Amino acid sequence: MADMIHPFGKKIHDLAEVIPVNCTGCGICAMWCVMHCIDQQPDGIYKVRTEDCIGCRSCKVNCPSDAIRLYRPQQED
């Protein structure tokens, strides 16, 4: 996997993921997502399209339910 580049040039490797048991379906994470890559699923829970996530942490910082975790994906050889 290639390094992801933050819009301001800083390399970011972490990606966001919604923790379903913590998600209340409020949508604040999606509102703050600069890449618009967080979508509500039919069950009301939100999910991050990781292929579009730049790891900016806006969703995590603004989530009132602590339902976003950041993880570092495994590098492909």
C-alpha positions in Angstrom: 0.0 0.0 0.0 1.4 3.4 -0.9 1.7 6.1 1.7 -1.3 8.3 2.1 -0.6 12.0 1.9 -2.4 14.6 4.0 -3.6 17.6 2.0 -0.9 19.7 3.7 1.9 17.3 2.7 2.2 15.4 6.0 2.3 11.6 5.6 -0.5 9.9 7.5 -0.8 6.1 7.8 -3.7 5.7 10.2 -7.3 5.1 8.9 -10.5 5.6 10.7 -13.0 2.9 11.6 -16.4 3.1 13.3 -16.9 1.0 16.5 -20.5 -0.2 15.9 -21.3 -0.8 19.6 -20.4 2.8 20.5 -22.0 4.4 17.5 -25.3 6.2 18.3 -26.0 7.1 14.6 -25.8 10.8 15.3 -23.9 11.5 12.1 -21.4 14.0 13.5 -18.5 12.0 12.2 -19.9 12.2 8.6 -20.5 16.0 9.0 -16.9 16.6 10.0 -15.3 14.2 7.4 -13.4 16.4 5.0 -13.3 13.5 2.4 -17.1 12.7 2.8 -16.2 9.1 3.1 -18.4 8.2 6.1 -21.8 6.8 5.1 -24.8 5.7 7.2 -25.7 2.1 6.7 -29.3 0.7 6.6 -29.1 -0.2 10.3 -28.3 3.4 11.2 -24.7 2.9 12.1 -22.0 4.7 10.1 -19.1 3.1 8.2 -15.9 4.6 6.8 -14.9 4.0 3.2 -11.3 3.4 4.0 -10.1 3.7 0.4 -11.0 7.4 0.6 -10.0 8.1 4.2 -6.9 10.3 4.6 -6.6 9.8 8.4 -7.1 13.4 9.3 -8.8 12.5 12.6 -11.7 15.0 12.2 -14.2 12.2 12.8 -12.5 10.9 15.9 -12.0 14.3 17.5 -15.6 15.3 17.0 -17.4 12.0 17.8 -19.3 12.5 21.1 -19.6 8.7 21.6 -15.9 7.7 21.2 -17.1 5.5 18.4 -14.1 6.1 16.0 -10.8 4.3 16.3 -7.7 4.8 14.2 -5.7 1.9 13.0 -2.6 1.4 10.9 -3.3 -0.9 8.0 -0.8 -3.6 7.2 1.6 -2.7 4.4 1.4 -4.7 1.3 4.7 -6.2 0.0 
